[in-house]
Amino acid sequence: MMGSMRTGALGLLLAGAAAAWAQAPATSIYTCVDAKGRRLTSDRPIPECTDRTQRELTQAGTTRRTIGPTLTPIEQELQDEKDRLAAAEAKRQAEEKRREKLLIARYPNRVAHDRERALALTALDAVVAEAGKRIVALEAQRKTLVSETEFYKSDPSKMPAQLKRKIEENEQQIAGQQRFLANQDEEKRRINARFDEELATLKTLWAGRMAPVPITPTAAAPTPAASTIRR
């Protein structure tokens, strides 16, 4: 009875060990050639090869990854800066590609781009026209206010404070509208500069899209008349 119990316990122990072994992750093999030219192999990164490249292999012998040499703090800092610049450049190029894709989708041809420019400038011209009308109205108001000051020419100190305030407000409003018009001139230059820059990019994109695909010539099959028949 006791012997059978021991046998059963041993069997369970062996079965558990086999299951644990089966579930254990596959180990890696590290290999490199050290400074003395020796081929070294280990189940963990090799200290003798920290200054050179090591390969991490699978159990099947294929390369899982390549481990570069350990860098000094200065070398690591330079490498980090190099990686940062490379990542920034890759991001810039990706953003440029995305922008170009959106640009050519929005403006498939020159007509569409010219129409968009004309609409932007027309809208700006309408704003400028309204500002001009506002200045004309303010100048007419100023004439009325100035005519009222004629009554107080002989003694300006008797001019009502309300009239003085209206004249000051009128002057400030005219100056504000004039600054606004000057800003609109700058806005028009900015709009044209943006469309000019887009057009330069679009011309390249349009040309690339319309460029013919080169066709690789193939050798023509011989005609029956030109072929030699052996009997």
BELFEN-V377200 format. One record per residue. N is the residue number from 1. RES is the residue in three letters. SS is DSSP state (H for helix, E for strand, - for the rest). PHI is phi as a letter, one per 40 degrees, with the letter a starting at -180 (NA if undefined). OMEGA is omega as a letter, one per 20 degrees, with the letter a starting at -180 (none if undefined). Layout:
n = <N:N>
res = <RES:RES>
ss = <SS:SS>
phi = <PHI:PHI>
omega = <OMEGA:OMEGA>
This chain:
n = <1:2:3:4:5:6:7:8:9:10:11:12:13:14:15:16:17:18:19:20:21:22:23:24:25:26:27:28:29:30:31:32:33:34:35:36:37:38:39:40:41:42:43:44:45:46:47:48:49:50:51:52:53:54:55:56:57:58:59:60:61:62:63:64:65:66:67:68:69:70:71:72:73:74:75:76:77:78:79:80:81:82:83:84:85:86:87:88:89:90:91:92:93:94:95:96:97:98:99:100:101:102:103:104:105:106:107:108:109:110:111:112:113:114:115:116:117:118:119:120:121:122:123:124:125:126:127:128:129:130:131:132:133:134:135:136:137:138:139:140:141:142:143:144:145:146:147:148:149:150:151:152:153:154:155:156:157:158:159:160:161:162:163:164:165:166:167:168:169:170:171:172:173:174:175:176:177:178:179:180:181:182:183:184:185:186:187:188:189:190:191:192:193:194:195:196:197:198:199:200:201:202:203:204:205:206:207:208:209:210:211:212:213:214:215:216:217:218:219:220:221:222:223:224:225:226:227:228:229:230:231>
res = <MET:MET:GLY:SER:MET:ARG:THR:GLY:ALA:LEU:GLY:LEU:LEU:LEU:ALA:GLY:ALA:ALA:ALA:ALA:TRP:ALA:GLN:ALA:PRO:ALA:THR:SER:ILE:TYR:THR:CYS:VAL:ASP:ALA:LYS:GLY:ARG:ARG:LEU:THR:SER:ASP:ARG:PRO:ILE:PRO:GLU:CYS:THR:ASP:ARG:THR:GLN:ARG:GLU:LEU:THR:GLN:ALA:GLY:THR:THR:ARG:ARG:THR:ILE:GLY:PRO:THR:LEU:THR:PRO:ILE:GLU:GLN:GLU:LEU:GLN:ASP:GLU:LYS:ASP:ARG:LEU:ALA:ALA:ALA:GLU:ALA:LYS:ARG:GLN:ALA:GLU:GLU:LYS:ARG:ARG:GLU:LYS:LEU:LEU:ILE:ALA:ARG:TYR:PRO:ASN:ARG:VAL:ALA:HIS:ASP:ARG:GLU:ARG:ALA:LEU:ALA:LEU:THR:ALA:LEU:ASP:ALA:VAL:VAL:ALA:GLU:ALA:GLY:LYS:ARG:ILE:VAL:ALA:LEU:GLU:ALA:GLN:ARG:LYS:THR:LEU:VAL:SER:GLU:THR:GLU:PHE:TYR:LYS:SER:ASP:PRO:SER:LYS:MET:PRO:ALA:GLN:LEU:LYS:ARG:LYS:ILE:GLU:GLU:ASN:GLU:GLN:GLN:ILE:ALA:GLY:GLN:GLN:ARG:PHE:LEU:ALA:ASN:GLN:ASP:GLU:GLU:LYS:ARG:ARG:ILE:ASN:ALA:ARG:PHE:ASP:GLU:GLU:LEU:ALA:THR:LEU:LYS:THR:LEU:TRP:ALA:GLY:ARG:MET:ALA:PRO:VAL:PRO:ILE:THR:PRO:THR:ALA:ALA:ALA:PRO:THR:PRO:ALA:ALA:SER:THR:ILE:ARG:ARG>
ss = <-:H:H:H:H:H:H:H:H:H:H:H:H:H:H:H:H:H:H:H:H:H:H:-:-:-:-:-:E:E:E:E:E:-:-:-:-:-:E:E:E:E:-:-:-:-:H:H:H:-:-:-:-:E:E:E:E:-:-:-:-:-:E:E:E:E:E:-:-:-:-:-:H:H:H:H:H:H:H:H:H:H:H:H:H:H:H:H:H:H:H:H:H:H:H:H:H:H:H:H:H:H:H:H:H:H:-:-:-:H:H:H:H:H:H:H:H:H:H:H:H:H:H:H:H:H:H:H:H:H:H:H:H:H:H:H:H:H:H:H:H:H:H:H:H:H:H:H:H:H:H:H:-:-:-:H:H:H:-:-:H:H:H:H:H:H:H:H:H:H:H:H:H:H:H:H:H:H:H:H:H:H:H:H:H:H:H:H:H:H:H:H:H:H:H:H:H:H:H:H:H:H:H:H:H:H:H:H:H:H:-:-:-:-:-:-:-:-:-:-:-:-:-:-:-:-:-:-:-:-:->
phi = <NA:c:c:c:c:c:c:c:c:c:c:c:c:c:c:c:c:c:c:c:c:c:c:c:c:c:c:b:b:b:a:a:b:c:c:c:g:c:c:b:b:a:c:a:d:c:c:c:b:c:c:a:c:b:b:c:b:c:c:c:g:c:c:c:a:b:b:c:c:c:c:c:d:c:c:c:c:c:c:c:c:c:c:c:c:c:c:c:c:c:c:c:c:c:c:c:c:c:c:c:c:c:c:c:c:c:b:c:a:c:c:c:c:c:c:c:c:c:c:c:c:c:c:c:c:c:c:c:c:c:c:c:c:c:c:c:c:c:c:c:c:c:d:c:c:c:c:c:c:c:c:b:c:c:a:d:c:c:c:c:c:c:c:c:c:c:c:c:c:c:c:c:c:c:c:c:c:c:c:c:c:c:c:c:c:c:c:c:c:c:c:c:c:c:c:c:c:c:c:c:c:c:d:c:c:c:c:c:c:c:c:c:c:c:b:c:c:b:c:c:c:c:c:d:c:c:c:c:b:b:b>
omega = <r:r:r:r:r:a:a:r:r:r:r:r:r:r:r:r:r:r:r:r:a:a:a:a:r:r:r:r:r:a:r:r:a:a:r:r:a:r:a:r:a:r:r:r:a:a:a:a:r:a:a:a:r:r:r:a:r:r:r:r:r:a:r:r:r:a:a:r:r:a:r:r:r:r:r:r:r:r:r:r:r:r:r:r:r:r:r:r:r:r:r:r:r:r:r:r:r:r:a:r:r:a:a:r:a:a:a:a:a:a:a:a:r:r:r:r:a:r:a:a:r:r:r:r:r:r:r:r:r:r:r:r:r:r:r:a:r:r:r:r:a:r:r:a:r:r:r:a:r:a:a:a:a:r:a:a:r:a:a:r:a:r:r:a:r:r:r:r:r:r:r:a:r:r:r:r:r:r:r:r:r:r:r:r:r:r:r:r:r:r:r:r:r:a:r:r:r:a:r:r:a:r:r:a:r:a:r:r:a:a:a:r:a:a:r:a:r:a:a:r:a:r:r:a:a:a:a:a:r:r:none>
